[in-house]
């Protein structure tokens, strides 16, 4: 197997974050009862005509610019004919001959250094419906809600050679799209999914092998497993004297295997022809410049700014910008409290810990910047210590509580009265006379125990530094 290399290209389907579908006014909202987000246009009923959603074109151009593509100023739509139950009109409006973006690429980090993955094209099209297989009733149901939801399909060059490169490319692409605001890229909802085109060849060979395609992969873990399994299957097949068949395969993640669905179609099989119901698009240089001027700050630029403006270490900046939601939360909290390093610490440590524990994605964060800023201010003002703050933060994260109200109700404000603090130390010394004697006899490690017991006596509601000083003072008084 070591004498073979894997050649991988991806077709990434991205559902755009428009409010309405690409050719009609139906909502693009995810969910809803089956077949309730439909109308005669997206159902393709006779006598209906599509009307192009301008926002779709704008999002496609923005994506092309951010991925270093050339924008096709004169482009048009084509009709792709096929008879599948998830497309009620038996054709899909797409782009074949004049896609809106071409010849781009994005740079990824690999173990061998930086590498550019080419983007062959980006085209606009409408999404199909969803088939729901019911094994109990032994039937297949169709939900047409997704029909007509606007898509861009980002077609890479076959430049990837490993699972790591594929995942790095997909992560980089997803971040670009999220930062642009053109898609939420929720893989679990199908708004960011990939088709894997994979072939193998002997190392050093120039010609590509016969490729297979695995459709609609919607998790990074499944994509990684599918690539590993398919490259192994093809290499074993070739090594045993067989040949790879060009086909579309379906990946079964539960069984960790794939199986053939149908022979792979070529463009001629779809009988493409120009879409007769839509006029050609003329995209002006002025509009392209306008879209470019509105481009938000992308991750790389944001990382550099964090390091320079907020004096955040490179590693921290990388983590904070690895999710648009996290970056927004960081900036909005800093805007309120003016403590960038403190905000960074809470996000880097406690937030990341809770995300891991709950299995949440950073994009699902509901943490409000106002509440995190209030918590940081309570620590700075000495009203609570960090032990209490961690407890309160977890409550904010999980239950969205009001931090000030929670602290008041639970009696978590720090004990500031020196008299009460000294009385707590005296009670601890009275209960732990042997430990005090041990310290006086030279066992200095007992000091930490006495401090810990005092903090416990105060239920953690004290400044550890102040308790340290008072315990030390009380021990010195015993020596006298």
C-alpha positions as CSV (number, residue, x, y, z in Angstrom):
1,X,0.0,0.0,0.0
2,X,3.0,2.3,0.6
3,X,3.7,2.3,-3.2
4,X,0.4,4.0,-3.9
5,X,-0.8,7.5,-3.4
6,X,-4.3,8.7,-3.0
7,X,-5.7,11.6,-5.2
8,X,-8.7,13.4,-3.7
9,X,-10.9,16.2,-5.0
10,X,-14.0,17.6,-3.2
11,X,-17.3,19.0,-4.3
12,X,-18.6,21.0,-1.3
13,X,-22.3,21.9,-1.3
14,X,-23.0,25.0,0.8
15,X,-26.6,26.1,1.6
16,X,-26.6,29.9,1.6
17,X,-28.0,31.9,4.5
18,X,-30.7,33.8,2.5
19,X,-34.1,34.2,4.0
20,X,-35.9,32.9,0.9
21,X,-35.1,30.2,-1.7
22,X,-33.2,30.8,-4.9
23,X,-36.1,31.1,-7.3
24,X,-39.1,31.8,-5.1
25,X,-40.3,33.4,-1.9
26,X,-40.5,30.3,0.3
27,X,-38.6,30.3,3.5
28,X,-35.2,28.6,3.8
29,X,-35.7,28.0,7.5
30,X,-34.4,24.5,8.6
31,X,-37.0,22.1,9.9
32,X,-40.8,22.6,9.8
33,X,-43.4,20.0,9.0
34,X,-42.6,18.0,5.8
35,X,-43.7,19.7,2.6
36,X,-44.8,22.9,4.3
37,X,-42.0,25.2,2.9
38,X,-43.0,24.7,-0.7
39,X,-44.9,26.5,-3.5
40,X,-45.8,25.8,-7.1
41,X,-42.4,27.4,-8.2
42,X,-40.1,25.2,-6.1
43,X,-42.3,22.2,-6.8
44,X,-41.8,22.9,-10.5
45,X,-45.5,22.8,-11.4
46,X,-46.5,23.6,-15.0
47,X,-46.9,27.3,-15.8
48,X,-44.6,28.6,-13.1
49,X,-41.5,30.7,-13.7
50,X,-38.4,31.1,-11.5
51,X,-37.1,34.5,-10.4
52,X,-33.5,34.7,-9.3
53,X,-32.7,35.8,-5.7
54,X,-30.1,38.6,-6.0
55,X,-28.7,37.8,-2.6
56,X,-27.6,34.4,-3.8
57,X,-25.5,36.0,-6.5
58,X,-24.0,38.4,-4.0
59,X,-23.1,35.6,-1.6
60,X,-21.5,33.5,-4.5
61,X,-19.4,36.5,-5.6
62,X,-18.3,37.2,-2.0
63,X,-17.2,33.5,-1.7
64,X,-15.3,33.7,-5.0
65,X,-13.4,36.8,-3.9
66,X,-12.5,35.4,-0.5
67,X,-11.2,32.2,-2.2
68,X,-9.1,34.1,-4.8
69,X,-11.4,33.1,-7.7
70,X,-12.0,35.0,-11.0
71,X,-15.6,36.2,-11.2
72,X,-17.4,35.4,-14.4
73,X,-19.0,38.7,-15.3
74,X,-21.2,37.1,-18.0
75,X,-22.7,33.9,-16.6
76,X,-25.9,32.0,-17.0
77,X,-27.8,29.0,-15.7
78,X,-28.3,25.6,-17.3
79,X,-30.8,22.9,-16.9
80,X,-29.5,19.5,-15.6
81,X,-32.0,16.8,-16.3
82,X,-32.4,13.7,-14.1
83,X,-35.3,11.7,-12.8
84,X,-34.9,11.3,-9.1
85,X,-37.8,11.4,-6.6
86,X,-36.2,14.3,-4.6
87,X,-36.6,16.7,-7.5
88,X,-40.2,16.9,-8.4
89,X,-39.7,18.7,-11.7
90,X,-37.1,16.1,-12.9
91,X,-34.4,18.7,-13.5
92,X,-32.2,21.0,-11.5
93,X,-31.3,24.6,-12.4
94,X,-27.5,24.7,-12.1
95,X,-24.5,26.1,-13.9
96,X,-22.2,24.1,-16.2
97,X,-20.8,26.2,-19.0
98,X,-20.4,29.5,-17.3
99,X,-20.0,29.1,-13.5
100,X,-19.9,32.3,-11.6
101,X,-16.4,31.8,-10.1
102,X,-13.3,30.0,-11.5
103,X,-9.6,29.3,-11.0
104,X,-9.2,30.1,-7.3
105,X,-7.5,28.4,-4.3
106,X,-6.9,28.6,-0.6
107,X,-3.8,27.9,1.4
108,X,-3.8,25.3,4.1
109,X,-1.3,24.2,6.7
110,X,0.1,20.6,6.4
111,X,2.7,18.7,8.2
112,X,5.1,19.5,5.3
113,X,4.3,23.2,5.4
114,X,1.9,25.4,3.5
115,X,0.0,24.1,0.4
116,X,-2.5,25.7,-1.9
117,X,-5.5,23.7,-2.8
118,X,-6.9,24.8,-6.1
119,X,-10.6,25.6,-6.6
120,X,-11.7,24.7,-10.1
121,X,-15.0,26.5,-9.9
122,X,-17.9,27.7,-7.8
123,X,-21.4,27.5,-9.3
124,X,-24.9,28.3,-8.1
125,X,-27.7,25.9,-8.1
126,X,-30.9,24.8,-6.2
127,X,-30.9,22.1,-3.6
128,X,-33.0,18.9,-4.0
129,X,-35.5,17.5,-1.5
130,X,-34.8,14.9,1.1
131,X,-35.6,11.2,1.0
132,X,-36.6,9.6,4.3
133,X,-36.2,5.8,4.3
134,X,-38.7,4.0,6.6
135,X,-37.5,0.5,7.2
136,X,-40.5,-0.4,9.4
137,X,-43.0,0.5,6.6
138,X,-40.6,-0.6,3.9
139,X,-41.1,2.6,2.0
140,X,-39.3,5.9,1.1
141,X,-41.0,9.2,1.9
142,X,-40.0,12.6,0.3
143,X,-39.8,15.9,2.0
144,X,-39.6,18.8,-0.5
145,X,-39.0,21.6,2.0
146,X,-35.3,21.7,0.9
147,X,-36.2,21.9,-2.8
148,X,-35.0,25.3,-4.1
149,X,-32.8,26.2,-1.1
150,X,-29.9,28.1,-2.7
151,X,-26.6,26.3,-3.0
152,X,-23.1,27.1,-4.1
153,X,-21.0,24.1,-5.1
154,X,-17.3,24.6,-4.5
155,X,-15.4,22.2,-6.8
156,X,-11.7,21.7,-5.8
157,X,-8.9,20.5,-8.0
158,X,-7.7,17.0,-7.2
159,X,-4.9,18.4,-5.1
160,X,-5.3,16.6,-1.8
161,X,-3.3,13.5,-1.0
162,X,-4.4,12.6,2.6
163,X,-7.2,12.7,5.2
164,X,-5.3,15.5,7.0
165,X,-5.2,17.7,3.9
166,X,-8.9,17.1,3.3
167,X,-9.9,18.1,6.8
168,X,-7.6,21.1,6.8
169,X,-9.1,22.3,3.5
170,X,-12.7,21.8,4.7
171,X,-12.0,23.5,8.1
172,X,-10.4,26.5,6.3
173,X,-13.3,26.7,3.8
174,X,-15.9,26.5,6.5
175,X,-14.3,29.3,8.5
176,X,-14.2,31.5,5.4
177,X,-17.9,30.9,4.7
178,X,-18.8,31.5,8.4
179,X,-16.8,34.7,8.6
180,X,-18.4,36.0,5.4
181,X,-21.8,35.2,6.8
182,X,-22.9,33.4,3.6
183,X,-23.7,30.2,5.5
184,X,-24.0,28.8,9.0
185,X,-22.2,25.7,7.7
186,X,-24.1,23.4,10.2
187,X,-23.0,20.0,9.0
188,X,-25.6,18.2,11.1
189,X,-28.3,20.2,9.2
190,X,-26.8,19.5,5.8
191,X,-25.9,23.1,5.1
192,X,-22.2,22.1,4.6
193,X,-21.6,18.7,3.0
194,X,-19.1,17.2,0.7
195,X,-18.8,14.7,-2.1
196,X,-15.5,12.9,-2.1
197,X,-13.9,12.0,-5.5
198,X,-11.1,9.6,-4.8
199,X,-8.7,7.5,-6.9
200,X,-5.3,5.8,-6.3
201,X,-2.2,5.5,-8.5
202,X,1.3,4.3,-8.1
203,X,3.7,6.9,-6.7
204,X,5.4,8.7,-9.5
205,X,2.6,8.0,-12.1
206,X,1.2,11.0,-13.9
207,X,-2.1,9.7,-15.0
208,X,-5.0,9.5,-12.4
209,X,-6.6,6.3,-11.6
210,X,-10.4,5.6,-12.0
211,X,-12.2,7.6,-9.4
212,X,-15.3,6.9,-7.3
213,X,-17.5,9.4,-5.7
214,X,-19.1,9.3,-2.2
215,X,-22.0,11.6,-1.8
216,X,-23.2,14.0,0.8
217,X,-20.8,13.4,3.7
218,X,-21.8,15.6,6.6
219,X,-19.3,15.2,9.3
220,X,-15.5,15.4,9.4
221,X,-15.2,12.1,11.3
222,X,-17.3,10.3,8.7
223,X,-15.3,11.9,5.9
224,X,-12.0,10.8,7.4
225,X,-13.3,7.2,7.9
226,X,-14.7,7.1,4.4
227,X,-11.5,8.2,2.8
228,X,-9.4,5.7,4.7
229,X,-11.8,2.8,3.8
230,X,-12.1,3.7,0.2
231,X,-8.4,4.2,-0.5
232,X,-7.8,0.8,1.2
233,X,-10.5,-0.8,-0.9
234,X,-9.2,0.6,-4.2
235,X,-5.5,-0.3,-3.5
236,X,-6.5,-3.9,-2.5
237,X,-8.6,-4.2,-5.6
238,X,-5.8,-3.0,-7.9
239,X,-3.1,-5.1,-6.1
240,X,-5.2,-8.2,-6.7
241,X,-5.4,-7.6,-10.4
242,X,-8.9,-6.1,-10.4
243,X,-10.0,-2.7,-11.7
244,X,-11.8,0.2,-10.1
245,X,-15.2,1.0,-11.5
246,X,-16.2,4.6,-11.9
247,X,-19.3,4.8,-9.7
248,X,-21.1,6.7,-7.0
249,X,-20.9,5.0,-3.6
250,X,-22.8,5.5,-0.5
251,X,-21.0,5.5,2.9
252,X,-22.6,3.7,5.8
253,X,-20.9,5.2,8.8
254,X,-22.5,2.8,11.3
255,X,-21.0,-0.2,9.4
256,X,-17.8,1.6,8.5
257,X,-18.2,0.6,4.8
258,X,-19.4,1.8,1.5
259,X,-21.5,0.2,-1.2
260,X,-22.2,1.0,-4.9
261,X,-25.3,3.1,-5.6
262,X,-25.0,3.7,-9.4
263,X,-22.5,4.0,-12.2
264,X,-21.0,7.5,-12.2
265,X,-22.7,9.8,-14.7
266,X,-20.8,12.3,-16.9
267,X,-22.1,15.7,-18.0
268,X,-23.5,14.2,-21.2
269,X,-25.8,11.9,-19.2
270,X,-27.6,14.9,-17.7
271,X,-28.4,16.4,-21.1
272,X,-27.5,19.9,-20.1
273,X,-28.9,22.8,-22.0
274,X,-29.3,26.6,-21.3
275,X,-32.0,27.3,-18.8
276,X,-34.7,28.9,-21.0
277,X,-36.6,30.6,-18.1
278,X,-33.7,32.7,-16.8
279,X,-31.9,35.5,-18.5
280,X,-28.1,35.6,-18.5
281,X,-26.4,37.5,-15.7
282,X,-24.2,40.6,-16.3
283,X,-22.1,41.3,-13.2
284,X,-20.6,44.7,-13.3
285,X,-17.1,45.6,-12.0
286,X,-18.7,48.2,-9.8
287,X,-20.9,45.6,-8.1
288,X,-17.9,43.3,-7.6
289,X,-15.9,46.2,-6.0
290,X,-18.8,47.0,-3.8
291,X,-19.1,43.4,-2.5
292,X,-15.3,43.3,-2.0
293,X,-15.4,46.5,0.0
294,X,-18.0,45.0,2.3
295,X,-15.9,41.9,2.9
296,X,-15.5,41.4,6.7
297,X,-12.2,40.8,8.5
298,X,-11.3,37.1,7.8
299,X,-9.5,34.8,10.3
300,X,-5.9,35.4,9.3
301,X,-6.2,39.2,9.5
302,X,-8.1,38.9,12.8
303,X,-5.4,36.7,14.3
304,X,-2.7,39.3,13.4
305,X,-4.8,42.1,14.9
306,X,-5.4,40.3,18.1
307,X,-1.7,39.8,18.6
308,X,-0.9,43.4,17.8
309,X,-3.9,45.2,19.3
310,X,-4.7,43.1,22.4
311,X,-1.2,41.6,23.0
312,X,-2.6,38.1,22.8
313,X,-0.1,35.3,22.2
314,X,-0.3,33.6,18.8
315,X,-1.6,30.4,20.2
316,X,-4.4,32.1,22.0
317,X,-5.3,34.2,18.9
318,X,-5.4,31.0,16.8
319,X,-7.9,29.3,19.3
320,X,-10.0,32.4,19.7
321,X,-10.4,32.8,15.9
322,X,-11.0,29.2,15.2
323,X,-14.8,29.9,15.4
324,X,-16.5,33.1,14.4
325,X,-18.8,32.8,17.3
326,X,-15.9,32.6,19.7
327,X,-14.1,35.6,18.0
328,X,-17.3,37.7,18.2
329,X,-17.8,36.8,21.9
330,X,-14.2,37.7,22.6
331,X,-14.4,41.1,20.9
332,X,-17.8,42.1,22.3
333,X,-16.8,41.2,25.9
334,X,-13.5,43.1,25.6
335,X,-15.5,46.1,24.3
336,X,-17.5,46.1,27.5
337,X,-14.8,45.3,30.1
338,X,-11.6,46.3,28.5
339,X,-9.7,43.3,29.7
340,X,-8.6,41.3,26.7
341,X,-6.2,38.9,28.4
342,X,-8.7,38.1,31.1
343,X,-11.5,37.5,28.6
344,X,-9.1,35.3,26.6
345,X,-8.3,33.2,29.7
346,X,-12.0,32.5,30.4
347,X,-12.6,31.5,26.8
348,X,-9.4,29.5,26.4
349,X,-9.8,27.5,29.7
350,X,-13.2,27.3,31.1
351,X,-15.2,27.7,27.9
352,X,-13.2,25.2,26.0
353,X,-13.5,22.7,29.0
354,X,-17.2,23.0,29.0
355,X,-17.5,22.7,25.2
356,X,-15.6,19.4,25.4
357,X,-17.7,18.2,28.4
358,X,-21.0,19.0,26.6
359,X,-19.9,17.9,23.2
360,X,-20.9,21.3,21.8
361,X,-19.5,23.1,18.8
362,X,-18.2,26.6,19.5
363,X,-20.7,27.9,17.0
364,X,-23.5,26.7,19.3
365,X,-22.3,28.9,22.2
366,X,-25.1,30.9,23.9
367,X,-22.8,32.7,26.4
368,X,-23.6,36.4,26.4
369,X,-20.7,38.9,26.4
370,X,-22.5,41.1,28.9
371,X,-22.6,38.3,31.5
372,X,-19.0,37.3,31.1
373,X,-18.0,41.0,31.4
374,X,-20.0,41.3,34.6
375,X,-18.3,38.2,36.1
376,X,-14.8,39.6,35.3
377,X,-15.8,42.9,36.9
378,X,-16.9,41.1,40.1
379,X,-13.5,39.4,40.3
380,X,-11.6,42.6,39.7
381,X,-13.6,44.5,42.3
382,X,-12.9,41.8,44.9
383,X,-16.5,40.8,45.4
384,X,-15.9,37.2,44.5
385,X,-12.8,35.0,44.2
386,X,-11.8,32.8,41.3
387,X,-13.1,29.6,42.9
388,X,-16.6,31.1,43.2
389,X,-16.2,32.7,39.7
390,X,-15.7,29.3,38.1
391,X,-18.9,28.0,39.8
392,X,-20.8,31.0,38.5
393,X,-19.3,30.8,35.1
394,X,-20.5,27.2,34.7
395,X,-24.0,28.3,35.7
396,X,-23.9,31.1,33.1
397,X,-22.7,28.6,30.4
398,X,-25.2,25.9,31.1
399,X,-28.3,27.8,32.4
400,X,-27.7,31.5,31.3
401,X,-28.2,32.7,34.8
402,X,-27.8,36.4,35.9
403,X,-24.4,36.3,37.7
404,X,-25.1,39.1,40.2
405,X,-28.5,37.7,41.1
406,X,-27.1,34.2,41.5
407,X,-24.2,35.3,43.7
408,X,-26.6,37.3,45.9
409,X,-29.1,34.4,46.2
410,X,-26.4,31.9,47.1
411,X,-24.6,34.2,49.5
412,X,-21.3,33.9,47.5
413,X,-20.0,37.4,48.1
414,X,-16.5,37.4,49.6
415,X,-16.1,37.9,53.3
416,X,-14.3,41.3,53.5
417,X,-14.6,41.9,57.3
418,X,-11.1,41.4,58.9
419,X,-12.8,40.5,62.2
420,X,-14.8,37.7,60.7
421,X,-11.7,36.4,58.8
422,X,-9.6,36.4,62.0
423,X,-12.3,34.6,63.9
424,X,-12.4,31.9,61.2
425,X,-8.6,31.5,61.6
426,X,-8.9,31.2,65.3
427,X,-11.6,28.5,65.0
428,X,-9.4,26.5,62.6
429,X,-6.4,26.8,64.9
430,X,-8.6,25.6,67.9
431,X,-9.7,22.5,66.0
432,X,-6.3,21.7,64.7
433,X,-3.9,22.3,67.6
434,X,-1.7,19.4,66.6
435,X,-1.2,20.9,63.1
436,X,-0.3,24.2,64.6
437,X,2.2,22.5,66.9
438,X,3.6,20.6,63.9
439,X,4.2,23.8,62.0
440,X,5.9,25.4,65.0
441,X,8.0,22.3,65.2
442,X,9.3,22.8,61.7
443,X,6.8,21.1,59.5
444,X,6.2,24.0,57.2
445,X,4.0,22.0,54.7
446,X,1.3,22.1,57.4
447,X,0.8,25.8,56.5
448,X,-1.1,24.9,53.3
449,X,-3.4,22.6,55.3
450,X,-4.3,25.4,57.7
451,X,-5.0,27.8,54.8
452,X,-7.2,25.2,53.1
453,X,-9.1,24.6,56.3
454,X,-9.7,28.3,56.8
455,X,-11.0,28.7,53.2
456,X,-13.3,25.7,53.9
457,X,-14.5,27.3,57.1
458,X,-15.3,30.4,55.0
459,X,-17.0,28.3,52.4
460,X,-14.5,29.5,49.8
461,X,-15.8,33.1,50.1
462,X,-12.5,34.8,50.9
463,X,-9.5,36.2,49.2
464,X,-6.9,33.4,49.4
465,X,-4.1,36.0,49.5
466,X,-5.6,37.6,52.5
467,X,-6.3,34.3,54.3
468,X,-2.6,33.4,53.6
469,X,-1.5,36.6,55.3
470,X,-3.8,36.1,58.3
471,X,-2.8,32.5,58.9
472,X,0.9,33.5,58.7
473,X,0.2,36.3,61.2
474,X,-1.6,34.0,63.6
475,X,1.3,31.5,63.5
476,X,3.8,34.2,64.2
477,X,1.8,35.3,67.2
478,X,1.9,31.7,68.5
479,X,5.7,31.7,68.1
480,X,5.9,34.9,70.2
